[in-house]
């Protein structure tokens, strides 16, 4: 299966713990801050969302958000 990547300009709303902010796919891939663990968690959440959206089912392809734990951090990512 080929993973369909979001355009670099696609915006997302991210929630990490009790903090929320907006970032583009490019910003997520380049790092959203100084904390390596936080950057890794957000990047993994984006990868997981792209992987799910690459599925063959209608529910997969229309998924607009995902919540989970990566790098021991609670992350929610939503297409904005």
N, CA, C and O atoms as a Tinker XYZ file with bonds, in Angstrom:
   320  protein
     1  N      0.842000   -1.182000    0.000000    73     2
     2  CA     0.000000    0.000000    0.000000    64     1     3
     3  C      0.890000    1.249000    0.000000    63     2     4     5
     4  O      1.864000    1.335000    0.748000    81     3
     5  N      0.539000    2.190000   -0.837000    73     3     6
     6  CA     1.243000    3.464000   -0.893000    64     5     7
     7  C      0.549000    4.443000    0.039000    63     6     8     9
     8  O     -0.672000    4.598000   -0.007000    81     7
     9  N      1.324000    5.097000    0.878000    73     7    10
    10  CA     0.756000    6.072000    1.803000    64     9    11
    11  C      0.582000    7.397000    1.079000    63    10    12    13
    12  O      1.516000    7.914000    0.467000    81    11
    13  N     -0.632000    7.939000    1.159000    73    11    14
    14  CA    -0.946000    9.224000    0.538000    64    13    15
    15  C     -0.630000   10.320000    1.547000    63    14    16    17
    16  O     -1.267000   10.411000    2.596000    81    15
    17  N      0.348000   11.144000    1.227000    73    15    18
    18  CA     0.784000   12.222000    2.120000    64    17    19
    19  C     -0.069000   13.469000    1.917000    63    18    20    21
    20  O     -0.528000   13.750000    0.810000    81    19
    21  N     -0.274000   14.211000    3.001000    73    19    22
    22  CA    -0.970000   15.488000    2.902000    64    21    23
    23  C     -0.066000   16.502000    2.208000    63    22    24    25
    24  O      1.159000   16.394000    2.262000    81    23
    25  N     -0.677000   17.479000    1.560000    73    23    26
    26  CA     0.086000   18.582000    0.985000    64    25    27
    27  C      0.800000   19.307000    2.118000    63    26    28    29
    28  O      0.316000   19.335000    3.249000    81    27
    29  N      1.939000   19.886000    1.814000    73    27    30
    30  CA     2.729000   20.599000    2.831000    64    29    31
    31  C      1.931000   21.735000    3.486000    63    30    32    33
    32  O      2.162000   22.065000    4.649000    81    31
    33  N      1.007000   22.322000    2.751000    73    31    34
    34  CA     0.245000   23.466000    3.251000    64    33    35
    35  C     -1.002000   23.082000    4.053000    63    34    36    37
    36  O     -1.670000   23.952000    4.610000    81    35
    37  N     -1.317000   21.785000    4.116000    73    35    38
    38  CA    -2.514000   21.344000    4.851000    64    37    39
    39  C     -2.382000   21.733000    6.322000    63    38    40    41
    40  O     -1.353000   21.483000    6.948000    81    39
    41  N     -3.440000   22.349000    6.869000    73    39    42
    42  CA    -3.425000   22.784000    8.263000    64    41    43
    43  C     -4.070000   21.737000    9.166000    63    42    44    45
    44  O     -4.997000   21.031000    8.768000    81    43
    45  N     -3.556000   21.657000   10.385000    73    43    46
    46  CA    -4.050000   20.724000   11.388000    64    45    47
    47  C     -4.202000   21.441000   12.713000    63    46    48    49
    48  O     -3.475000   22.387000   13.019000    81    47
    49  N     -5.171000   20.968000   13.499000    73    47    50
    50  CA    -5.300000   21.399000   14.890000    64    49    51
    51  C     -4.736000   20.270000   15.727000    63    50    52    53
    52  O     -5.151000   19.119000   15.586000    81    51
    53  N     -3.801000   20.590000   16.591000    73    51    54
    54  CA    -3.146000   19.607000   17.438000    64    53    55
    55  C     -3.458000   19.888000   18.898000    63    54    56    57
    56  O     -3.473000   21.041000   19.330000    81    55
    57  N     -3.702000   18.840000   19.644000    73    55    58
    58  CA    -3.897000   18.953000   21.082000    64    57    59
    59  C     -2.915000   17.985000   21.730000    63    58    60    61
    60  O     -2.959000   16.780000   21.482000    81    59
    61  N     -2.036000   18.523000   22.556000    73    59    62
    62  CA    -1.073000   17.718000   23.291000    64    61    63
    63  C     -1.308000   18.008000   24.765000    63    62    64    65
    64  O     -0.994000   19.091000   25.260000    81    63
    65  N     -1.864000   17.022000   25.454000    73    63    66
    66  CA    -2.240000   17.260000   26.854000    64    65    67
    67  C     -3.298000   18.335000   26.909000    63    66    68    69
    68  O     -4.381000   18.168000   26.348000    81    67
    69  N     -3.002000   19.449000   27.583000    73    67    70
    70  CA    -3.973000   20.543000   27.705000    64    69    71
    71  C     -3.614000   21.729000   26.817000    63    70    72    73
    72  O     -4.184000   22.808000   26.975000    81    71
    73  N     -2.683000   21.547000   25.889000    73    71    74
    74  CA    -2.247000   22.619000   24.995000    64    73    75
    75  C     -2.747000   22.319000   23.581000    63    74    76    77
    76  O     -2.622000   21.194000   23.098000    81    75
    77  N     -3.310000   23.328000   22.927000    73    75    78
    78  CA    -3.733000   23.140000   21.539000    64    77    79
    79  C     -3.147000   24.254000   20.679000    63    78    80    81
    80  O     -2.945000   25.377000   21.140000    81    79
    81  N     -2.880000   23.917000   19.417000    73    79    82
    82  CA    -2.330000   24.889000   18.477000    64    81    83
    83  C     -2.562000   24.383000   17.063000    63    82    84    85
    84  O     -2.934000   23.228000   16.856000    81    83
    85  N     -2.338000   25.258000   16.096000    73    83    86
    86  CA    -2.485000   24.910000   14.681000    64    85    87
    87  C     -1.103000   24.846000   14.039000    63    86    88    89
    88  O     -0.207000   25.613000   14.390000    81    87
    89  N     -0.943000   23.931000   13.104000    73    87    90
    90  CA     0.321000   23.790000   12.371000    64    89    91
    91  C      0.034000   23.165000   11.015000    63    90    92    93
    92  O     -0.945000   22.437000   10.847000    81    91
    93  N      0.889000   23.454000   10.061000    73    91    94
    94  CA     0.776000   22.841000    8.738000    64    93    95
    95  C      1.544000   21.517000    8.734000    63    94    96    97
    96  O      2.332000   21.235000    9.638000    81    95
    97  N      1.298000   20.722000    7.708000    73    95    98
    98  CA     2.024000   19.463000    7.572000    64    97    99
    99  C      3.527000   19.731000    7.491000    63    98   100   101
   100  O      4.317000   18.980000    8.064000    81    99
   101  N      3.921000   20.767000    6.804000    73    99   102
   102  CA     5.343000   21.124000    6.696000    64   101   103
   103  C      5.919000   21.441000    8.075000    63   102   104   105
   104  O      7.001000   20.962000    8.417000    81   103
   105  N      5.215000   22.234000    8.862000    73   103   106
   106  CA     5.704000   22.582000   10.198000    64   105   107
   107  C      5.823000   21.349000   11.083000    63   106   108   109
   108  O      6.780000   21.217000   11.846000    81   107
   109  N      4.849000   20.445000   10.982000    73   107   110
   110  CA     4.900000   19.213000   11.776000    64   109   111
   111  C      6.110000   18.388000   11.366000    63   110   112   113
   112  O      6.844000   17.896000   12.223000    81   111
   113  N      6.323000   18.233000   10.078000    73   111   114
   114  CA     7.451000   17.420000    9.597000    64   113   115
   115  C      8.802000   18.039000    9.963000    63   114   116   117
   116  O      9.777000   17.317000   10.174000    81   115
   117  N      8.863000   19.371000   10.038000    73   115   118
   118  CA    10.114000   20.057000   10.383000    64   117   119
   119  C     10.299000   20.230000   11.888000    63   118   120   121
   120  O     11.389000   20.578000   12.341000    81   119
   121  N      9.252000   19.991000   12.661000    73   119   122
   122  CA     9.326000   20.165000   14.112000    64   121   123
   123  C      8.558000   21.398000   14.551000    63   122   124   125
   124  O      8.768000   22.489000   14.021000    81   123
   125  N      7.677000   21.226000   15.510000    73   123   126
   126  CA     6.824000   22.331000   15.959000    64   125   127
   127  C      7.395000   23.064000   17.167000    63   126   128   129
   128  O      6.834000   24.071000   17.599000    81   127
   129  N      8.477000   22.586000   17.705000    73   127   130
   130  CA     9.059000   23.234000   18.875000    64   129   131
   131  C     10.439000   22.691000   19.180000    63   130   132   133
   132  O     11.071000   22.062000   18.332000    81   131
   133  N     10.907000   22.937000   20.406000    73   131   134
   134  CA    12.251000   22.543000   20.819000    64   133   135
   135  C     12.307000   21.172000   21.483000    63   134   136   137
   136  O     13.392000   20.618000   21.656000    81   135
   137  N     11.167000   20.620000   21.855000    73   135   138
   138  CA    11.159000   19.347000   22.566000    64   137   139
   139  C     11.147000   18.182000   21.580000    63   138   140   141
   140  O     10.181000   17.999000   20.838000    81   139
   141  N     12.199000   17.413000   21.575000    73   139   142
   142  CA    12.346000   16.296000   20.635000    64   141   143
   143  C     11.219000   15.291000   20.792000    63   142   144   145
   144  O     10.671000   14.817000   19.797000    81   143
   145  N     10.868000   14.961000   22.020000    73   143   146
   146  CA     9.813000   13.966000   22.260000    64   145   147
   147  C      8.459000   14.458000   21.752000    63   146   148   149
   148  O      7.684000   13.682000   21.193000    81   147
   149  N      8.183000   15.722000   21.942000    73   147   150
   150  CA     6.927000   16.310000   21.457000    64   149   151
   151  C      6.898000   16.301000   19.931000    63   150   152   153
   152  O      5.886000   15.933000   19.335000    81   151
   153  N      7.990000   16.699000   19.300000    73   151   154
   154  CA     8.064000   16.681000   17.838000    64   153   155
   155  C      7.858000   15.271000   17.302000    63   154   156   157
   156  O      7.134000   15.076000   16.326000    81   155
   157  N      8.488000   14.290000   17.934000    73   155   158
   158  CA     8.355000   12.897000   17.489000    64   157   159
   159  C      6.915000   12.424000   17.635000    63   158   160   161
   160  O      6.398000   11.740000   16.751000    81   159
   161  N      6.263000   12.776000   18.732000    73   159   162
   162  CA     4.877000   12.365000   18.970000    64   161   163
   163  C      3.943000   12.954000   17.914000    63   162   164   165
   164  O      3.086000   12.251000   17.379000    81   163
   165  N      4.107000   14.227000   17.618000    73   163   166
   166  CA     3.261000   14.892000   16.626000    64   165   167
   167  C      3.523000   14.330000   15.232000    63   166   168   169
   168  O      2.585000   14.114000   14.465000    81   167
   169  N      4.788000   14.092000   14.901000    73   167   170
   170  CA     5.120000   13.516000   13.597000    64   169   171
   171  C      4.533000   12.114000   13.454000    63   170   172   173
   172  O      4.036000   11.760000   12.385000    81   171
   173  N      4.585000   11.324000   14.503000    73   171   174
   174  CA     4.020000    9.971000   14.454000    64   173   175
   175  C      2.503000   10.014000   14.322000    63   174   176   177
   176  O      1.920000    9.161000   13.652000    81   175
   177  N      1.853000   10.996000   14.952000    73   175   178
   178  CA     0.398000   11.105000   14.816000    64   177   179
   179  C      0.022000   11.469000   13.380000    63   178   180   181
   180  O     -0.964000   10.957000   12.850000    81   179
   181  N      0.798000   12.346000   12.752000    73   179   182
   182  CA     0.557000   12.697000   11.352000    64   181   183
   183  C      0.759000   11.471000   10.459000    63   182   184   185
   184  O     -0.050000   11.213000    9.567000    81   183
   185  N      1.826000   10.723000   10.694000    73   183   186
   186  CA     2.072000    9.500000    9.909000    64   185   187
   187  C      0.913000    8.515000   10.059000    63   186   188   189
   188  O      0.480000    7.906000    9.081000    81   187
   189  N      0.414000    8.360000   11.289000    73   187   190
   190  CA    -0.689000    7.424000   11.536000    64   189   191
   191  C     -1.958000    7.876000   10.820000    63   190   192   193
   192  O     -2.669000    7.053000   10.244000    81   191
   193  N     -2.247000    9.167000   10.851000    73   191   194
   194  CA    -3.432000    9.692000   10.164000    64   193   195
   195  C     -3.300000    9.493000    8.659000    63   194   196   197
   196  O     -4.267000    9.104000    8.003000    81   195
   197  N     -2.125000    9.752000    8.105000    73   195   198
   198  CA    -1.913000    9.541000    6.673000    64   197   199
   199  C     -2.052000    8.064000    6.318000    63   198   200   201
   200  O     -2.606000    7.732000    5.270000    81   199
   201  N     -1.563000    7.188000    7.163000    73   199   202
   202  CA    -1.663000    5.749000    6.924000    64   201   203
   203  C     -3.129000    5.310000    6.901000    63   202   204   205
   204  O     -3.540000    4.557000    6.017000    81   203
   205  N     -3.912000    5.778000    7.869000    73   203   206
   206  CA    -5.331000    5.418000    7.928000    64   205   207
   207  C     -6.064000    5.929000    6.687000    63   206   208   209
   208  O     -6.865000    5.211000    6.090000    81   207
   209  N     -5.782000    7.171000    6.308000    73   207   210
   210  CA    -6.462000    7.762000    5.140000    64   209   211
   211  C     -6.057000    7.099000    3.831000    63   210   212   213
   212  O     -6.727000    7.288000    2.816000    81   211
   213  N     -4.997000    6.340000    3.834000    73   211   214
   214  CA    -4.546000    5.644000    2.632000    64   213   215
   215  C     -5.271000    4.317000    2.431000    63   214   216   217
   216  O     -5.037000    3.628000    1.439000    81   215
   217  N     -6.145000    3.957000    3.359000    73   215   218
   218  CA    -6.883000    2.694000    3.270000    64   217   219
   219  C     -7.845000    2.678000    2.099000    63   218   220   221
   220  O     -8.025000    3.684000    1.412000    81   219
   221  N     -8.461000    1.528000    1.879000    73   219   222
   222  CA    -9.337000    1.368000    0.719000    64   221   223
   223  C    -10.808000    1.646000    1.032000    63   222   224   225
   224  O    -11.604000    1.842000    0.113000    81   223
   225  N    -11.175000    1.665000    2.294000    73   223   226
   226  CA   -12.575000    1.891000    2.654000    64   225   227
   227  C    -12.931000    3.365000    2.693000    63   226   228   229
   228  O    -12.067000    4.219000    2.889000    81   227
   229  N    -14.207000    3.654000    2.504000    73   227   230
   230  CA   -14.685000    5.043000    2.539000    64   229   231
   231  C    -14.420000    5.656000    3.911000    63   230   232   233
   232  O    -14.012000    6.814000    4.001000    81   231
   233  N    -14.646000    4.893000    4.978000    73   231   234
   234  CA   -14.407000    5.406000    6.325000    64   233   235
   235  C    -12.932000    5.761000    6.519000    63   234   236   237
   236  O    -12.609000    6.751000    7.175000    81   235
   237  N    -12.054000    4.962000    5.955000    73   235   238
   238  CA   -10.618000    5.254000    6.057000    64   237   239
   239  C    -10.277000    6.550000    5.328000    63   238   240   241
   240  O     -9.633000    7.434000    5.893000    81   239
   241  N    -10.702000    6.659000    4.094000    73   239   242
   242  CA   -10.318000    7.780000    3.253000    64   241   243
   243  C    -10.922000    9.108000    3.701000    63   242   244   245
   244  O    -10.422000   10.171000    3.334000    81   243
   245  N    -11.985000    9.054000    4.486000    73   243   246
   246  CA   -12.629000   10.290000    4.935000    64   245   247
   247  C    -12.327000   10.614000    6.395000    63   246   248   249
   248  O    -12.918000   11.540000    6.951000    81   247
   249  N    -11.430000    9.879000    7.017000    73   247   250
   250  CA   -11.053000   10.144000    8.403000    64   249   251
   251  C    -10.461000   11.547000    8.506000    63   250   252   253
   252  O     -9.583000   11.912000    7.724000    81   251
   253  N    -10.943000   12.335000    9.474000    73   251   254
   254  CA   -10.480000   13.720000    9.618000    64   253   255
   255  C     -9.732000   13.960000   10.923000    63   254   256   257
   256  O     -9.278000   15.076000   11.174000    81   255
   257  N     -9.598000   12.945000   11.748000    73   255   258
   258  CA    -8.884000   13.144000   12.996000    64   257   259
   259  C     -8.502000   11.827000   13.638000    63   258   260   261
   260  O     -8.974000   10.754000   13.262000    81   259
   261  N     -7.626000   11.955000   14.625000    73   259   262
   262  CA    -7.107000   10.786000   15.297000    64   261   263
   263  C     -6.591000   11.201000   16.666000    63   262   264   265
   264  O     -6.024000   12.283000   16.821000    81   263
   265  N     -6.785000   10.350000   17.648000    73   263   266
   266  CA    -6.228000   10.587000   18.985000    64   265   267
   267  C     -5.498000    9.331000   19.419000    63   266   268   269
   268  O     -5.931000    8.215000   19.133000    81   267
   269  N     -4.391000    9.523000   20.108000    73   267   270
   270  CA    -3.630000    8.383000   20.577000    64   269   271
   271  C     -2.482000    8.819000   21.454000    63   270   272   273
   272  O     -2.343000    9.995000   21.793000    81   271
   273  N     -1.668000    7.858000   21.812000    73   271   274
   274  CA    -0.504000    8.137000   22.636000    64   273   275
   275  C      0.745000    7.733000   21.871000    63   274   276   277
   276  O      0.899000    6.577000   21.477000    81   275
   277  N      1.617000    8.678000   21.669000    73   275   278
   278  CA     2.904000    8.449000   21.027000    64   277   279
   279  C      3.961000    9.075000   21.918000    63   278   280   281
   280  O      3.760000   10.163000   22.458000    81   279
   281  N      5.093000    8.389000   22.073000    73   279   282
   282  CA     6.189000    8.893000   22.914000    64   281   283
   283  C      5.698000    9.235000   24.326000    63   282   284   285
   284  O      6.174000   10.191000   24.940000    81   283
   285  N      4.752000    8.454000   24.830000    73   283   286
   286  CA     4.159000    8.672000   26.160000    64   285   287
   287  C      3.454000   10.021000   26.288000    63   286   288   289
   288  O      3.328000   10.556000   27.389000    81   287
   289  N      2.999000   10.567000   25.166000    73   287   290
   290  CA     2.273000   11.837000   25.164000    64   289   291
   291  C      0.917000   11.626000   24.500000    63   290   292   293
   292  O      0.811000   10.947000   23.478000    81   291
   293  N     -0.110000   12.213000   25.089000    73   291   294
   294  CA    -1.459000   12.147000   24.529000    64   293   295
   295  C     -1.571000   13.205000   23.437000    63   294   296   297
   296  O     -1.400000   14.399000   23.685000    81   295
   297  N     -1.864000   12.736000   22.211000    73   295   298
   298  CA    -1.923000   13.657000   21.053000    64   297   299
   299  C     -3.237000   13.457000   20.319000    63   298   300   301
   300  O     -3.681000   12.331000   20.095000    81   299
   301  N     -3.848000   14.575000   19.951000    73   299   302
   302  CA    -5.014000   14.560000   19.076000    64   301   303
   303  C     -4.669000   15.415000   17.872000    63   302   304   305
   304  O     -4.173000   16.530000   18.025000    81   303
   305  N     -4.929000   14.900000   16.667000    73   303   306
   306  CA    -4.651000   15.644000   15.445000    64   305   307
   307  C     -5.924000   15.643000   14.600000    63   306   308   309
   308  O     -6.539000   14.599000   14.387000    81   307
   309  N     -6.308000   16.823000   14.124000    73   307   310
   310  CA    -7.503000   16.977000   13.297000    64   309   311
   311  C     -7.175000   17.805000   12.068000    63   310   312   313
   312  O     -6.473000   18.812000   12.157000    81   311
   313  N     -7.687000   17.375000   10.918000    73   311   314
   314  CA    -7.558000   18.161000    9.702000    64   313   315
   315  C     -8.360000   19.439000    9.920000    63   314   316   317
   316  O     -9.508000   19.393000   10.363000    81   315
   317  N     -7.754000   20.569000    9.609000    73   315   318
   318  CA    -8.417000   21.847000    9.872000    64   317   319
   319  C     -8.914000   22.474000    8.579000    63   318   320
   320  O     -9.499000   23.556000    8.603000    81   319
